[in-house]
Amino acid sequence: RRDWGRVDYGINLIRRNFRGRNEEVRVRLQQGFNKRLEFSYRVPYVSRAHKLGMDFGVADYRSRAIDYRTLNNRQRFYVQDKGVPIQRTLLTAGLTHRQSVQRQEGLRLTYVREQVADTVLALNPIYYSEGDQDRQYLRLELAKVVNLRNSFIYPLTGSYFEAVAAQTFFVNGNGTPITTLRAKYVDYRHLSGKYYYFVGGEAQARLSRRDAYGDNVALGFRPL
């Protein structure tokens, strides 16, 4: 049956190029079963050479449900009627260096604070590595993109390559450092006439002395 208590509602505002510098401001306010408050600002160029850009953002996320364990390839969820079993606050800032329209590098630093209810640890004592309810960590990320597609919006020919290396450091000792390496490549080809195809793949490796359940994240569902 329908459960209207699981409905999310809110507003998402986007303002672009409001000062003639191709800037972008995003504000998202969401209430309901999952609560979100997000603000981000991006400016593509902060230098006269038009090669350096920056962005920063802040976000707060709270949900009444959390997946606390996986059994037989199925996630198990805990739903809390009052209060929230998980809360996440995030601050991020990034720099982008553009060699050209097709080639760019990025550097990003993110601070995250997470807190879960004590019931979550009772259901899964290794949800976090050290068994504490809250933790803080910093993630440093380097990225390289080579975009040789004929169109960034509807590509038909060319290729796309992306590589990311990230290191996570736990501030309060609640976790072991995590190294993440990820790469993606997609090739676009013209067959004949109006027919085209593309083929690609993505791979990721996560290296850590000991993984907590909350850090055991795979690639997920992302379009190539």
KOLVO-516923 format. One record per residue (C-alpha): residue in one letter; x, y, z. Coordinates in steps of 0.02 Angstrom, whole numbers, padded with zeros to 5 digits, always signed. Example, Ala and Ser with C-alpha at 12.3 -4.5 7.8 and 13.67 -1.06 7.14 Angstrom:
A+00615-00225+00390/S+00684-00053+00357/
//
This chain:
R+00000+00000+00000/R+00049+00180-00021/D+00152+00260+00116/W+00142+00449+00099/G+00268+00465+00240/R+00405+00416+00116/V+00370+00561-00002/D+00509+00687-00034/Y+00470+00865-00087/G+00567+01025-00106/I+00640+01152-00224/N+00796+01158-00333/L+00854+01329-00393/I+00990+01355-00524/R+01055+01525-00577/R+01181+01536-00720/N+01285+01677-00793/F+01206+01808-00681/R+01361+01920-00688/G+01420+01880-00863/R+01559+01764-00803/N+01470+01598-00838/E+01452+01568-00651/E+01328+01444-00581/V+01240+01444-00412/R+01134+01297-00354/V+01021+01291-00202/R+00923+01134-00156/L+00801+01117-00013/Q+00717+00949+00013/Q+00600+00893+00151/G+00503+00734+00186/F+00574+00559+00211/N+00748+00615+00155/K+00803+00790+00201/R+00934+00886+00103/L+01004+01061+00109/E+01134+01100-00024/F+01222+01254-00091/S+01357+01258-00225/Y+01447+01392-00324/R+01552+01367-00480/V+01651+01489-00586/P+01743+01417-00738/Y+01878+01552-00746/V+01966+01644-00606/S+02124+01690-00702/R+02150+01805-00850/A+02221+01661-00951/H+02052+01572-00933/K+02137+01411-00880/L+02095+01402-00694/G+01921+01378-00621/M+01852+01343-00449/D+01698+01284-00356/F+01642+01254-00178/G+01489+01183-00094/V+01408+01137+00070/A+01275+01004+00101/D+01179+00925+00243/Y+01089+00758+00221/R+00973+00667+00342/S+00868+00513+00311/R+00745+00409+00410/A+00813+00249+00330/I+00986+00173+00319/D+01053+00013+00241/Y+01148-00063+00385/R+01194-00235+00315/T+01194-00342+00157/L+01135-00523+00170/N+01120-00641+00022/N+01153-00497-00098/R+01008-00397-00028/Q+01020-00238+00073/R+00938-00234+00244/F+00863-00067+00295/Y+00824+00008+00464/V+00686+00140+00468/Q+00672+00257+00617/D+00500+00332+00651/K+00564+00478+00755/G+00728+00564+00722/V+00853+00506+00590/P+00972+00357+00595/I+01102+00444+00485/Q+01161+00622+00462/R+01299+00681+00345/T+01374+00855+00329/L+01492+00896+00186/L+01607+01040+00137/T+01699+01034-00029/A+01811+01146-00133/G+01892+01112-00301/L+02011+01186-00428/T+02007+01147-00615/H+02151+01177-00734/R+02109+01177-00920/Q+02247+01147-01045/S+02115+01163-01180/V+01930+01132-01204/Q+01967+00947-01221/R+02097+00920-01084/Q+02086+00966-00902/E+02146+00918-00727/G+02058+00940-00561/L+02104+00946-00377/R+01970+00929-00242/L+01969+00929-00052/T+01814+00870+00040/Y+01775+00867+00226/V+01637+00749+00285/R+01560+00722+00455/E+01443+00573+00477/Q+01339+00516+00625/V+01229+00363+00645/A+01107+00312+00782/D+01162+00188+00914/T+01032+00065+00848/V+01129+00053+00684/L+01285-00004+00777/A+01181-00128+00876/L+01121-00203+00711/N+01295-00198+00632/P+01442-00165+00750/I+01562-00143+00602/Y+01458-00013+00511/Y+01605+00101+00555/S+01777+00027+00582/E+01801+00072+00765/G+01620+00053+00822/D+01591+00238+00857/Q+01431+00330+00812/D+01515+00476+00723/R+01670+00505+00619/Q+01755+00640+00518/Y+01868+00623+00368/L+01956+00720+00230/R+01961+00660+00050/L+02092+00726-00072/E+02054+00689-00254/L+02152+00712-00416/A+02066+00693-00584/K+02117+00696-00767/V+01996+00710-00914/V+02033+00695-01100/N+01874+00727-01198/L+01901+00701-01385/R+01718+00678-01431/N+01646+00775-01576/S+01508+00842-01462/F+01500+00856-01273/I+01309+00842-01271/Y+01268+00714-01406/P+01433+00630-01453/L+01440+00520-01608/T+01626+00497-01638/G+01786+00516-01540/S+01835+00456-01367/Y+01823+00501-01184/F+01948+00458-01046/E+01938+00496-00861/A+02054+00444-00720/V+02034+00481-00534/A+02149+00449-00385/A+02083+00488-00211/Q+02148+00468-00033/T+02036+00471+00121/F+02107+00518+00291/F+02005+00494+00449/V+02019+00642+00568/N+01964+00563+00733/G+02042+00392+00706/N+01876+00308+00667/G+01936+00215+00514/T+02090+00168+00414/P+02150+00268+00263/I+02070+00222+00097/T+02151+00238-00075/T+02032+00240-00223/L+02085+00223-00406/R+01955+00237-00544/A+01966+00247-00733/K+01838+00258-00874/Y+01857+00249-01062/V+01723+00262-01197/D+01750+00248-01385/Y+01622+00317-01510/R+01621+00254-01690/H+01528+00285-01853/L+01466+00125-01935/S+01380+00182-02095/G+01247+00305-02145/K+01148+00357-01992/Y+01213+00216-01881/Y+01338+00242-01740/Y+01391+00143-01588/F+01493+00165-01432/V+01579+00046-01315/G+01661+00083-01150/G+01709+00021-00979/E+01744+00080-00804/A+01853+00002-00669/Q+01886+00044-00489/A+02003-00017-00351/R+01985+00026-00167/L+02135-00011-00056/S+02122-00011+00134/R+02190-00112+00278/R+02014-00134+00346/D+01849-00084+00265/A+01697-00031+00364/Y+01526-00077+00296/G+01487+00107+00266/D+01641+00123+00154/N+01610-00033+00050/V+01547+00060-00103/A+01561-00004-00281/L+01542+00089-00446/G+01354+00104-00434/F+01242+00147-00581/R+01320+00284-00686/P+01299+00314-00874/L+01451+00294-00986/
//
